[in-house]
């Protein structure tokens, strides 16, 4: 039997790792902003168009780092698609050929 289903699975797993890192970066930026906004009375937004009083300048948020809702949606959608690809690739490997392979991560 050919190794093709196993190779397909291993490639899908590698791709899932890459996509996961990308999503974690995008989500990390959102979490960072949300954390800063917990103390919103002392937060500024560095957009160069709005001024803030001195007492507000404890924490500044840079909007250039914010993902758009489209970027967030595409990242999350891509992760779910990648996860589905991994599961489908795993299911394409006959059970007797799975020995020594790590099954897909459970989420």
Buried (B, 14 or more C-beta within 10 A) or exposed (E): EEEEBBEBBBEBBEBBEEBBEBBEEBBEBEEBBEEBEEEEEEBBBEEEEEEEEEEBEEBEBEEEEBBEEEEBEBBEEBBEEBBEBBBEBBEBBEEEBBEEEEEBEEE
